[in-house]
Amino acid sequence: MEQTIINALKKLHPDVDYTTEVRLVDDGILDSMDIVLLVTALNTAFGITIPAVDILPDNFNSVEALVALVERLDDV
Protein backbone atom coordinates (compact mmCIF):
# COMPACT_ATOMS: atom_id res chain seq x y z
CA MET A 1 0.00 0.00 0.00
CA GLU A 2 2.74 2.45 0.97
CA GLN A 3 4.59 1.93 -2.31
CA THR A 4 1.41 2.44 -4.32
CA ILE A 5 0.86 5.77 -2.54
CA ILE A 6 4.47 6.81 -3.10
CA ASN A 7 4.18 5.93 -6.79
CA ALA A 8 1.04 8.09 -7.10
CA LEU A 9 2.82 10.97 -5.37
CA LYS A 10 5.91 10.60 -7.56
CA LYS A 11 3.73 11.07 -10.65
CA LEU A 12 2.86 14.51 -9.25
CA HIS A 13 6.30 15.59 -7.97
CA PRO A 14 9.07 13.08 -8.74
CA ASP A 15 11.77 15.16 -7.04
CA VAL A 16 10.36 14.90 -3.47
CA ASP A 17 11.62 12.38 -0.91
CA TYR A 18 8.28 11.05 0.24
CA THR A 19 9.84 8.72 2.80
CA THR A 20 10.94 11.66 4.97
CA GLU A 21 8.61 14.55 4.05
CA VAL A 22 5.88 15.16 6.64
CA ARG A 23 4.54 18.56 5.53
CA LEU A 24 3.48 17.96 1.94
CA VAL A 25 0.49 20.30 2.14
CA ASP A 26 1.77 22.65 4.84
CA ASP A 27 4.98 23.35 2.89
CA GLY A 28 3.10 23.83 -0.39
CA ILE A 29 4.50 20.73 -2.10
CA LEU A 30 0.97 19.52 -2.81
CA ASP A 31 -1.55 22.08 -3.98
CA SER A 32 -5.30 21.70 -4.41
CA MET A 33 -5.01 20.32 -7.95
CA ASP A 34 -2.44 17.75 -6.79
CA ILE A 35 -4.82 16.65 -4.05
CA VAL A 36 -7.69 16.23 -6.51
CA LEU A 37 -5.46 14.10 -8.75
CA LEU A 38 -4.19 12.11 -5.76
CA VAL A 39 -7.70 11.47 -4.44
CA THR A 40 -8.70 10.14 -7.85
CA ALA A 41 -5.62 7.91 -8.05
CA LEU A 42 -6.14 6.52 -4.54
CA ASN A 43 -9.85 5.93 -5.09
CA THR A 44 -9.02 3.94 -8.22
CA ALA A 45 -6.02 2.07 -6.81
CA PHE A 46 -7.69 0.98 -3.59
CA GLY A 47 -11.37 0.86 -4.52
CA ILE A 48 -12.30 3.44 -1.91
CA THR A 49 -14.06 6.78 -1.91
CA ILE A 50 -12.36 9.61 -0.07
CA PRO A 51 -15.19 11.90 1.06
CA ALA A 52 -14.81 15.68 1.05
CA VAL A 53 -14.86 15.71 4.86
CA ASP A 54 -11.56 13.76 4.84
CA ILE A 55 -9.77 16.10 2.43
CA LEU A 56 -7.84 17.86 5.16
CA PRO A 57 -4.16 18.87 5.23
CA ASP A 58 -3.42 16.47 8.09
CA ASN A 59 -4.56 13.52 5.96
CA PHE A 60 -2.28 14.50 3.06
CA ASN A 61 0.87 15.81 4.78
CA SER A 62 2.79 12.52 4.63
CA VAL A 63 2.78 9.03 3.22
CA GLU A 64 2.11 7.75 6.75
CA ALA A 65 -1.00 9.94 7.02
CA LEU A 66 -2.20 8.80 3.60
CA VAL A 67 -1.71 5.14 4.52
CA ALA A 68 -3.75 5.68 7.69
CA LEU A 69 -6.50 7.40 5.68
CA VAL A 70 -6.67 4.62 3.09
CA GLU A 71 -6.63 1.91 5.78
CA ARG A 72 -9.43 3.63 7.69
CA LEU A 73 -11.58 4.04 4.59
CA ASP A 74 -10.83 0.51 3.41
CA ASP A 75 -12.30 -0.82 6.67
CA VAL A 76 -15.59 1.04 6.21
N, CA, C and O atoms as a CHARMM CRD file, in Angstrom:
* protein
*
  304
    1    1 MET  N      0.81800  -1.19200   0.00000 PROA 1      0.00000
    2    1 MET  CA     0.00000   0.00000   0.00000 PROA 1      0.00000
    3    1 MET  C      0.86500   1.26000   0.00000 PROA 1      0.00000
    4    1 MET  O      0.62400   2.19000  -0.77000 PROA 1      0.00000
    5    2 GLU  N      1.86800   1.27900   0.86600 PROA 2      0.00000
    6    2 GLU  CA     2.74300   2.44600   0.96600 PROA 2      0.00000
    7    2 GLU  C      3.41800   2.74000  -0.36700 PROA 2      0.00000
    8    2 GLU  O      3.49100   3.89700  -0.78000 PROA 2      0.00000
    9    3 GLN  N      3.90500   1.72100  -1.03500 PROA 3      0.00000
   10    3 GLN  CA     4.59200   1.93500  -2.30700 PROA 3      0.00000
   11    3 GLN  C      3.63500   2.43800  -3.37400 PROA 3      0.00000
   12    3 GLN  O      4.01900   3.26300  -4.20300 PROA 3      0.00000
   13    4 THR  N      2.41000   1.96300  -3.36900 PROA 4      0.00000
   14    4 THR  CA     1.40500   2.44300  -4.32100 PROA 4      0.00000
   15    4 THR  C      1.14500   3.93100  -4.11800 PROA 4      0.00000
   16    4 THR  O      1.01700   4.68100  -5.08500 PROA 4      0.00000
   17    5 ILE  N      1.06600   4.35500  -2.86000 PROA 5      0.00000
   18    5 ILE  CA     0.85500   5.76800  -2.54100 PROA 5      0.00000
   19    5 ILE  C      2.06800   6.59100  -2.97200 PROA 5      0.00000
   20    5 ILE  O      1.91400   7.66200  -3.56100 PROA 5      0.00000
   21    6 ILE  N      3.25500   6.10400  -2.68500 PROA 6      0.00000
   22    6 ILE  CA     4.46900   6.80900  -3.09600 PROA 6      0.00000
   23    6 ILE  C      4.52200   6.93900  -4.62000 PROA 6      0.00000
   24    6 ILE  O      4.88400   7.99300  -5.14300 PROA 6      0.00000
   25    7 ASN  N      4.16700   5.88500  -5.31900 PROA 7      0.00000
   26    7 ASN  CA     4.17500   5.93500  -6.78500 PROA 7      0.00000
   27    7 ASN  C      3.19600   6.98700  -7.30500 PROA 7      0.00000
   28    7 ASN  O      3.50600   7.70600  -8.25500 PROA 7      0.00000
   29    8 ALA  N      2.02500   7.07800  -6.69100 PROA 8      0.00000
   30    8 ALA  CA     1.03800   8.08800  -7.09700 PROA 8      0.00000
   31    8 ALA  C      1.57900   9.49100  -6.83200 PROA 8      0.00000
   32    8 ALA  O      1.39900  10.39300  -7.65000 PROA 8      0.00000
   33    9 LEU  N      2.23600   9.67300  -5.70000 PROA 9      0.00000
   34    9 LEU  CA     2.81900  10.96900  -5.36700 PROA 9      0.00000
   35    9 LEU  C      3.95400  11.32700  -6.31700 PROA 9      0.00000
   36    9 LEU  O      4.08300  12.48100  -6.72600 PROA 9      0.00000
   37   10 LYS  N      4.77000  10.35100  -6.66800 PROA 10     0.00000
   38   10 LYS  CA     5.91300  10.59700  -7.55900 PROA 10     0.00000
   39   10 LYS  C      5.45900  11.02700  -8.95600 PROA 10     0.00000
   40   10 LYS  O      6.19100  11.72600  -9.65500 PROA 10     0.00000
   41   11 LYS  N      4.25700  10.61300  -9.36400 PROA 11     0.00000
   42   11 LYS  CA     3.72600  11.07500 -10.64500 PROA 11     0.00000
   43   11 LYS  C      3.44000  12.57400 -10.60200 PROA 11     0.00000
   44   11 LYS  O      3.47600  13.24900 -11.63200 PROA 11     0.00000
   45   12 LEU  N      3.15500  13.09200  -9.40600 PROA 12     0.00000
   46   12 LEU  CA     2.86300  14.51500  -9.25100 PROA 12     0.00000
   47   12 LEU  C      4.13900  15.34000  -9.10800 PROA 12     0.00000
   48   12 LEU  O      4.29800  16.37400  -9.75800 PROA 12     0.00000
   49   13 HSD  N      5.05200  14.86800  -8.24300 PROA 13     0.00000
   50   13 HSD  CA     6.30100  15.59000  -7.96800 PROA 13     0.00000
   51   13 HSD  C      7.41600  14.56200  -7.76300 PROA 13     0.00000
   52   13 HSD  O      7.67600  14.14900  -6.63300 PROA 13     0.00000
   53   14 PRO  N      8.06700  14.15100  -8.83500 PROA 14     0.00000
   54   14 PRO  CA     9.07200  13.08300  -8.73800 PROA 14     0.00000
   55   14 PRO  C     10.32100  13.45300  -7.94700 PROA 14     0.00000
   56   14 PRO  O     11.08500  12.56800  -7.56100 PROA 14     0.00000
   57   15 ASP  N     10.54200  14.72300  -7.70200 PROA 15     0.00000
   58   15 ASP  CA    11.77000  15.16200  -7.03500 PROA 15     0.00000
   59   15 ASP  C     11.68700  15.17700  -5.51100 PROA 15     0.00000
   60   15 ASP  O     12.68000  15.49500  -4.85600 PROA 15     0.00000
   61   16 VAL  N     10.54900  14.84700  -4.93100 PROA 16     0.00000
   62   16 VAL  CA    10.35600  14.90400  -3.47400 PROA 16     0.00000
   63   16 VAL  C     10.70200  13.55800  -2.85100 PROA 16     0.00000
   64   16 VAL  O     10.39900  12.50600  -3.41300 PROA 16     0.00000
   65   17 ASP  N     11.34500  13.60300  -1.67300 PROA 17     0.00000
   66   17 ASP  CA    11.62500  12.38200  -0.90900 PROA 17     0.00000
   67   17 ASP  C     10.42600  12.11300  -0.00400 PROA 17     0.00000
   68   17 ASP  O     10.34100  12.63900   1.10600 PROA 17     0.00000
   69   18 TYR  N      9.52500  11.30600  -0.48000 PROA 18     0.00000
   70   18 TYR  CA     8.28100  11.05200   0.24200 PROA 18     0.00000
   71   18 TYR  C      8.46700  10.18400   1.47800 PROA 18     0.00000
   72   18 TYR  O      7.56300  10.09600   2.30900 PROA 18     0.00000
   73   19 THR  N      9.61300   9.54900   1.61100 PROA 19     0.00000
   74   19 THR  CA     9.84500   8.72100   2.80100 PROA 19     0.00000
   75   19 THR  C     10.15600   9.56700   4.03000 PROA 19     0.00000
   76   19 THR  O     10.00600   9.09400   5.15700 PROA 19     0.00000
   77   20 THR  N     10.58800  10.80900   3.82900 PROA 20     0.00000
   78   20 THR  CA    10.93800  11.66300   4.96900 PROA 20     0.00000
   79   20 THR  C     10.06500  12.91000   5.09200 PROA 20     0.00000
   80   20 THR  O     10.00100  13.50400   6.16900 PROA 20     0.00000
   81   21 GLU  N      9.40300  13.31500   4.03200 PROA 21     0.00000
   82   21 GLU  CA     8.60700  14.54700   4.04900 PROA 21     0.00000
   83   21 GLU  C      7.32000  14.35400   4.85500 PROA 21     0.00000
   84   21 GLU  O      6.57500  13.40000   4.63200 PROA 21     0.00000
   85   22 VAL  N      7.07100  15.26400   5.78500 PROA 22     0.00000
   86   22 VAL  CA     5.87600  15.15700   6.64000 PROA 22     0.00000
   87   22 VAL  C      5.02400  16.43300   6.60100 PROA 22     0.00000
   88   22 VAL  O      4.12400  16.60800   7.42300 PROA 22     0.00000
   89   23 ARG  N      5.31200  17.31200   5.65000 PROA 23     0.00000
   90   23 ARG  CA     4.54400  18.55700   5.53200 PROA 23     0.00000
   91   23 ARG  C      4.23300  18.84700   4.05700 PROA 23     0.00000
   92   23 ARG  O      4.45300  19.95400   3.56600 PROA 23     0.00000
   93   24 LEU  N      3.72300  17.83700   3.37800 PROA 24     0.00000
   94   24 LEU  CA     3.47700  17.95800   1.94200 PROA 24     0.00000
   95   24 LEU  C      2.51900  19.10000   1.61100 PROA 24     0.00000
   96   24 LEU  O      2.75300  19.85300   0.66600 PROA 24     0.00000
   97   25 VAL  N      1.45800  19.22900   2.37400 PROA 25     0.00000
   98   25 VAL  CA     0.49200  20.30300   2.14300 PROA 25     0.00000
   99   25 VAL  C      0.96300  21.58100   2.82000 PROA 25     0.00000
  100   25 VAL  O      0.95700  22.65200   2.21300 PROA 25     0.00000
  101   26 ASP  N      1.36600  21.46800   4.06800 PROA 26     0.00000
  102   26 ASP  CA     1.76600  22.65000   4.84000 PROA 26     0.00000
  103   26 ASP  C      2.91800  23.41300   4.19500 PROA 26     0.00000
  104   26 ASP  O      2.97700  24.63900   4.29000 PROA 26     0.00000
  105   27 ASP  N      3.83300  22.70100   3.54200 PROA 27     0.00000
  106   27 ASP  CA     4.97600  23.34900   2.88900 PROA 27     0.00000
  107   27 ASP  C      4.69800  23.69800   1.42800 PROA 27     0.00000
  108   27 ASP  O      5.58800  24.18100   0.72800 PROA 27     0.00000
  109   28 GLY  N      3.46800  23.45700   0.96300 PROA 28     0.00000
  110   28 GLY  CA     3.09600  23.82600  -0.39400 PROA 28     0.00000
  111   28 GLY  C      3.59800  22.89400  -1.47700 PROA 28     0.00000
  112   28 GLY  O      3.57800  23.25000  -2.65500 PROA 28     0.00000
  113   29 ILE  N      4.04900  21.70800  -1.10100 PROA 29     0.00000
  114   29 ILE  CA     4.49600  20.73300  -2.10000 PROA 29     0.00000
  115   29 ILE  C      3.28500  20.22700  -2.88900 PROA 29     0.00000
  116   29 ILE  O      3.32300  20.13400  -4.11600 PROA 29     0.00000
  117   30 LEU  N      2.21800  19.90500  -2.16500 PROA 30     0.00000
  118   30 LEU  CA     0.96800  19.51700  -2.80800 PROA 30     0.00000
  119   30 LEU  C      0.01200  20.69100  -2.77300 PROA 30     0.00000
  120   30 LEU  O     -0.23100  21.27600  -1.71800 PROA 30     0.00000
  121   31 ASP  N     -0.53400  21.03500  -3.94100 PROA 31     0.00000
  122   31 ASP  CA    -1.55000  22.07700  -3.98400 PROA 31     0.00000
  123   31 ASP  C     -2.92400  21.43100  -4.19500 PROA 31     0.00000
  124   31 ASP  O     -3.03900  20.20600  -4.23700 PROA 31     0.00000
  125   32 SER  N     -3.93700  22.23900  -4.32500 PROA 32     0.00000
  126   32 SER  CA    -5.30000  21.70400  -4.41300 PROA 32     0.00000
  127   32 SER  C     -5.49000  20.80500  -5.64000 PROA 32     0.00000
  128   32 SER  O     -6.18900  19.79500  -5.55700 PROA 32     0.00000
  129   33 MET  N     -4.89100  21.15300  -6.75000 PROA 33     0.00000
  130   33 MET  CA    -5.01500  20.31500  -7.94500 PROA 33     0.00000
  131   33 MET  C     -4.30500  18.97600  -7.74300 PROA 33     0.00000
  132   33 MET  O     -4.80700  17.93700  -8.17200 PROA 33     0.00000
  133   34 ASP  N     -3.14500  18.99700  -7.09700 PROA 34     0.00000
  134   34 ASP  CA    -2.43900  17.75400  -6.78700 PROA 34     0.00000
  135   34 ASP  C     -3.31100  16.84900  -5.91800 PROA 34     0.00000
  136   34 ASP  O     -3.36100  15.63700  -6.12800 PROA 34     0.00000
  137   35 ILE  N     -3.98900  17.44000  -4.95200 PROA 35     0.00000
  138   35 ILE  CA    -4.82200  16.64800  -4.04800 PROA 35     0.00000
  139   35 ILE  C     -5.98900  16.02800  -4.79900 PROA 35     0.00000
  140   35 ILE  O     -6.33300  14.86900  -4.56300 PROA 35     0.00000
  141   36 VAL  N     -6.59800  16.77900  -5.69500 PROA 36     0.00000
  142   36 VAL  CA    -7.68900  16.22500  -6.51100 PROA 36     0.00000
  143   36 VAL  C     -7.18300  15.03300  -7.32000 PROA 36     0.00000
  144   36 VAL  O     -7.83400  13.98900  -7.36500 PROA 36     0.00000
  145   37 LEU  N     -6.03100  15.18700  -7.95400 PROA 37     0.00000
  146   37 LEU  CA    -5.45600  14.09600  -8.74600 PROA 37     0.00000
  147   37 LEU  C     -5.09900  12.90100  -7.85800 PROA 37     0.00000
  148   37 LEU  O     -5.30800  11.75000  -8.24100 PROA 37     0.00000
  149   38 LEU  N     -4.56800  13.18200  -6.68500 PROA 38     0.00000
  150   38 LEU  CA    -4.19300  12.11100  -5.75800 PROA 38     0.00000
  151   38 LEU  C     -5.42400  11.37400  -5.23700 PROA 38     0.00000
  152   38 LEU  O     -5.41900  10.14600  -5.15300 PROA 38     0.00000
  153   39 VAL  N     -6.45700  12.09900  -4.89400 PROA 39     0.00000
  154   39 VAL  CA    -7.70400  11.47100  -4.43600 PROA 39     0.00000
  155   39 VAL  C     -8.23300  10.52800  -5.51300 PROA 39     0.00000
  156   39 VAL  O     -8.63100   9.40200  -5.21500 PROA 39     0.00000
  157   40 THR  N     -8.23800  10.98300  -6.74200 PROA 40     0.00000
  158   40 THR  CA    -8.70500  10.14100  -7.85300 PROA 40     0.00000
  159   40 THR  C     -7.84700   8.88900  -7.99100 PROA 40     0.00000
  160   40 THR  O     -8.37100   7.78800  -8.15900 PROA 40     0.00000
  161   41 ALA  N     -6.53900   9.05900  -7.92000 PROA 41     0.00000
  162   41 ALA  CA    -5.62200   7.91500  -8.05100 PROA 41     0.00000
  163   41 ALA  C     -5.82100   6.91500  -6.91500 PROA 41     0.00000
  164   41 ALA  O     -5.84000   5.70600  -7.14800 PROA 41     0.00000
  165   42 LEU  N     -5.97000   7.41400  -5.68500 PROA 42     0.00000
  166   42 LEU  CA    -6.14300   6.51900  -4.53800 PROA 42     0.00000
  167   42 LEU  C     -7.49600   5.82700  -4.57800 PROA 42     0.00000
  168   42 LEU  O     -7.59600   4.64300  -4.25500 PROA 42     0.00000
  169   43 ASN  N     -8.53000   6.54800  -4.96700 PROA 43     0.00000
  170   43 ASN  CA    -9.85200   5.93200  -5.09500 PROA 43     0.00000
  171   43 ASN  C     -9.80000   4.76700  -6.07500 PROA 43     0.00000
  172   43 ASN  O    -10.35900   3.70100  -5.81900 PROA 43     0.00000
  173   44 THR  N     -9.12800   4.98100  -7.19400 PROA 44     0.00000
  174   44 THR  CA    -9.01900   3.94200  -8.21600 PROA 44     0.00000
  175   44 THR  C     -8.13900   2.78900  -7.75600 PROA 44     0.00000
  176   44 THR  O     -8.51000   1.62500  -7.90600 PROA 44     0.00000
  177   45 ALA  N     -6.98100   3.10300  -7.19800 PROA 45     0.00000
  178   45 ALA  CA    -6.01600   2.06700  -6.81300 PROA 45     0.00000
  179   45 ALA  C     -6.53200   1.16500  -5.70000 PROA 45     0.00000
  180   45 ALA  O     -6.25300  -0.03400  -5.68600 PROA 45     0.00000
  181   46 PHE  N     -7.28600   1.74200  -4.76600 PROA 46     0.00000
  182   46 PHE  CA    -7.68900   0.97700  -3.58800 PROA 46     0.00000
  183   46 PHE  C     -9.18600   0.68400  -3.52100 PROA 46     0.00000
  184   46 PHE  O     -9.64700   0.05500  -2.56900 PROA 46     0.00000
  185   47 GLY  N     -9.94100   1.12600  -4.50700 PROA 47     0.00000
  186   47 GLY  CA   -11.37200   0.85900  -4.52200 PROA 47     0.00000
  187   47 GLY  C    -12.10300   1.51800  -3.36100 PROA 47     0.00000
  188   47 GLY  O    -13.03400   0.94400  -2.79700 PROA 47     0.00000
  189   48 ILE  N    -11.68100   2.71000  -3.01100 PROA 48     0.00000
  190   48 ILE  CA   -12.29600   3.44300  -1.90700 PROA 48     0.00000
  191   48 ILE  C    -12.88200   4.74200  -2.45200 PROA 48     0.00000
  192   48 ILE  O    -12.69100   5.09200  -3.61600 PROA 48     0.00000
  193   49 THR  N    -13.59400   5.43900  -1.58500 PROA 49     0.00000
  194   49 THR  CA   -14.06100   6.77900  -1.90500 PROA 49     0.00000
  195   49 THR  C    -13.62800   7.68700  -0.76800 PROA 49     0.00000
  196   49 THR  O    -14.04600   7.50800   0.37600 PROA 49     0.00000
  197   50 ILE  N    -12.79500   8.65400  -1.08500 PROA 50     0.00000
  198   50 ILE  CA   -12.35700   9.61200  -0.07400 PROA 50     0.00000
  199   50 ILE  C    -13.37400  10.75400  -0.06800 PROA 50     0.00000
  200   50 ILE  O    -13.44200  11.53300  -1.01900 PROA 50     0.00000
  201   51 PRO  N    -14.16800  10.85400   1.00900 PROA 51     0.00000
  202   51 PRO  CA   -15.18500  11.90100   1.05700 PROA 51     0.00000
  203   51 PRO  C    -14.56900  13.27500   1.29400 PROA 51     0.00000
  204   51 PRO  O    -13.46100  13.39100   1.81900 PROA 51     0.00000
  205   52 ALA  N    -15.29800  14.30500   0.90200 PROA 52     0.00000
  206   52 ALA  CA   -14.81200  15.68400   1.04700 PROA 52     0.00000
  207   52 ALA  C    -14.42500  15.99100   2.48900 PROA 52     0.00000
  208   52 ALA  O    -13.47400  16.73600   2.72200 PROA 52     0.00000
  209   53 VAL  N    -15.13500  15.43900   3.44700 PROA 53     0.00000
  210   53 VAL  CA   -14.85700  15.70800   4.86100 PROA 53     0.00000
  211   53 VAL  C    -13.45900  15.23400   5.27100 PROA 53     0.00000
  212   53 VAL  O    -12.90200  15.72800   6.25100 PROA 53     0.00000
  213   54 ASP  N    -12.89500  14.28800   4.53200 PROA 54     0.00000
  214   54 ASP  CA   -11.55800  13.76300   4.83700 PROA 54     0.00000
  215   54 ASP  C    -10.44500  14.44900   4.04700 PROA 54     0.00000
  216   54 ASP  O     -9.27200  14.11300   4.21000 PROA 54     0.00000
  217   55 ILE  N    -10.80000  15.39500   3.20400 PROA 55     0.00000
  218   55 ILE  CA    -9.77400  16.10000   2.43200 PROA 55     0.00000
  219   55 ILE  C     -9.28400  17.27800   3.27200 PROA 55     0.00000
  220   55 ILE  O     -9.66400  18.43200   3.07400 PROA 55     0.00000
  221   56 LEU  N     -8.42700  16.92200   4.21100 PROA 56     0.00000
  222   56 LEU  CA    -7.83700  17.86000   5.16000 PROA 56     0.00000
  223   56 LEU  C     -6.32300  17.78200   5.05700 PROA 56     0.00000
  224   56 LEU  O     -5.78200  16.72100   4.74700 PROA 56     0.00000
  225   57 PRO  N     -5.62500  18.89200   5.31100 PROA 57     0.00000
  226   57 PRO  CA    -4.15700  18.86600   5.23000 PROA 57     0.00000
  227   57 PRO  C     -3.52300  17.74800   6.05000 PROA 57     0.00000
  228   57 PRO  O     -2.57900  17.10600   5.58900 PROA 57     0.00000
  229   58 ASP  N     -4.02200  17.50900   7.24500 PROA 58     0.00000
  230   58 ASP  CA    -3.42500  16.46700   8.09500 PROA 58     0.00000
  231   58 ASP  C     -3.46200  15.08500   7.44500 PROA 58     0.00000
  232   58 ASP  O     -2.58400  14.26100   7.70300 PROA 58     0.00000
  233   59 ASN  N     -4.45300  14.82400   6.61600 PROA 59     0.00000
  234   59 ASN  CA    -4.56100  13.51700   5.95800 PROA 59     0.00000
  235   59 ASN  C     -3.66100  13.39000   4.73700 PROA 59     0.00000
  236   59 ASN  O     -3.49600  12.29400   4.20100 PROA 59     0.00000
  237   60 PHE  N     -3.07300  14.50700   4.28900 PROA 60     0.00000
  238   60 PHE  CA    -2.28200  14.49900   3.05900 PROA 60     0.00000
  239   60 PHE  C     -0.85300  15.01100   3.26300 PROA 60     0.00000
  240   60 PHE  O     -0.12300  15.19600   2.28900 PROA 60     0.00000
  241   61 ASN  N     -0.44900  15.24100   4.50400 PROA 61     0.00000
  242   61 ASN  CA     0.87100  15.80700   4.77500 PROA 61     0.00000
  243   61 ASN  C      2.01800  14.80800   4.65300 PROA 61     0.00000
  244   61 ASN  O      3.17300  15.21200   4.51300 PROA 61     0.00000
  245   62 SER  N      1.71900  13.52300   4.70200 PROA 62     0.00000
  246   62 SER  CA     2.79200  12.52300   4.63400 PROA 62     0.00000
  247   62 SER  C      2.25500  11.21000   4.08400 PROA 62     0.00000
  248   62 SER  O      1.04600  10.98300   4.03900 PROA 62     0.00000
  249   63 VAL  N      3.16000  10.36600   3.67600 PROA 63     0.00000
  250   63 VAL  CA     2.78400   9.02800   3.22300 PROA 63     0.00000
  251   63 VAL  C      2.12900   8.27900   4.38300 PROA 63     0.00000
  252   63 VAL  O      1.13500   7.58000   4.18700 PROA 63     0.00000
  253   64 GLU  N      2.67300   8.42000   5.56800 PROA 64     0.00000
  254   64 GLU  CA     2.11200   7.74900   6.74500 PROA 64     0.00000
  255   64 GLU  C      0.65600   8.16800   6.96500 PROA 64     0.00000
  256   64 GLU  O     -0.19300   7.32100   7.24400 PROA 64     0.00000
  257   65 ALA  N      0.36400   9.44700   6.84500 PROA 65     0.00000
  258   65 ALA  CA    -1.00500   9.93700   7.01600 PROA 65     0.00000
  259   65 ALA  C     -1.91900   9.40200   5.91700 PROA 65     0.00000
  260   65 ALA  O     -3.07200   9.05800   6.17600 PROA 65     0.00000
  261   66 LEU  N     -1.40700   9.33400   4.69900 PROA 66     0.00000
  262   66 LEU  CA    -2.19800   8.80200   3.59700 PROA 66     0.00000
  263   66 LEU  C     -2.47700   7.31400   3.77100 PROA 66     0.00000
  264   66 LEU  O     -3.58100   6.85500   3.47600 PROA 66     0.00000
  265   67 VAL  N     -1.50200   6.56400   4.24000 PROA 67     0.00000
  266   67 VAL  CA    -1.70500   5.14200   4.51500 PROA 67     0.00000
  267   67 VAL  C     -2.80100   4.98000   5.57100 PROA 67     0.00000
  268   67 VAL  O     -3.69400   4.14700   5.41700 PROA 67     0.00000
  269   68 ALA  N     -2.73400   5.76900   6.63200 PROA 68     0.00000
  270   68 ALA  CA    -3.75200   5.68400   7.68600 PROA 68     0.00000
  271   68 ALA  C     -5.13300   6.01800   7.14500 PROA 68     0.00000
  272   68 ALA  O     -6.11400   5.36800   7.50700 PROA 68     0.00000
  273   69 LEU  N     -5.21900   7.02500   6.28100 PROA 69     0.00000
  274   69 LEU  CA    -6.50200   7.39700   5.67800 PROA 69     0.00000
  275   69 LEU  C     -7.05200   6.26000   4.83100 PROA 69     0.00000
  276   69 LEU  O     -8.22000   5.89300   4.96000 PROA 69     0.00000
  277   70 VAL  N     -6.22300   5.70700   3.97600 PROA 70     0.00000
  278   70 VAL  CA    -6.67100   4.62400   3.09100 PROA 70     0.00000
  279   70 VAL  C     -7.07300   3.40400   3.92200 PROA 70     0.00000
  280   70 VAL  O     -8.09600   2.78100   3.63700 PROA 70     0.00000
  281   71 GLU  N     -6.29800   3.05700   4.92800 PROA 71     0.00000
  282   71 GLU  CA    -6.63400   1.90700   5.77600 PROA 71     0.00000
  283   71 GLU  C     -7.96200   2.12700   6.48100 PROA 71     0.00000
  284   71 GLU  O     -8.78200   1.21200   6.56200 PROA 71     0.00000
  285   72 ARG  N     -8.18000   3.32900   6.99000 PROA 72     0.00000
  286   72 ARG  CA    -9.43400   3.62500   7.69000 PROA 72     0.00000
  287   72 ARG  C    -10.61900   3.52700   6.74700 PROA 72     0.00000
  288   72 ARG  O    -11.64800   2.95600   7.10800 PROA 72     0.00000
  289   73 LEU  N    -10.49300   4.07200   5.54900 PROA 73     0.00000
  290   73 LEU  CA   -11.58200   4.03700   4.58600 PROA 73     0.00000
  291   73 LEU  C    -11.78600   2.65200   4.00200 PROA 73     0.00000
  292   73 LEU  O    -12.90000   2.30100   3.61400 PROA 73     0.00000
  293   74 ASP  N    -10.73700   1.86900   3.93400 PROA 74     0.00000
  294   74 ASP  CA   -10.83300   0.51000   3.41500 PROA 74     0.00000
  295   74 ASP  C    -11.59300  -0.38800   4.38700 PROA 74     0.00000
  296   74 ASP  O    -12.17200  -1.39300   3.97600 PROA 74     0.00000
  297   75 ASP  N    -11.59600  -0.03600   5.65800 PROA 75     0.00000
  298   75 ASP  CA   -12.29700  -0.82400   6.67200 PROA 75     0.00000
  299   75 ASP  C    -13.77700  -0.49200   6.75400 PROA 75     0.00000
  300   75 ASP  O    -14.54500  -1.21400   7.39100 PROA 75     0.00000
  301   76 VAL  N    -14.17900   0.59500   6.11400 PROA 76     0.00000
  302   76 VAL  CA   -15.58600   1.03800   6.20800 PROA 76     0.00000
  303   76 VAL  C    -16.47900   0.16800   5.37600 PROA 76     0.00000
  304   76 VAL  O    -17.69000   0.38800   5.33200 PROA 76     0.00000
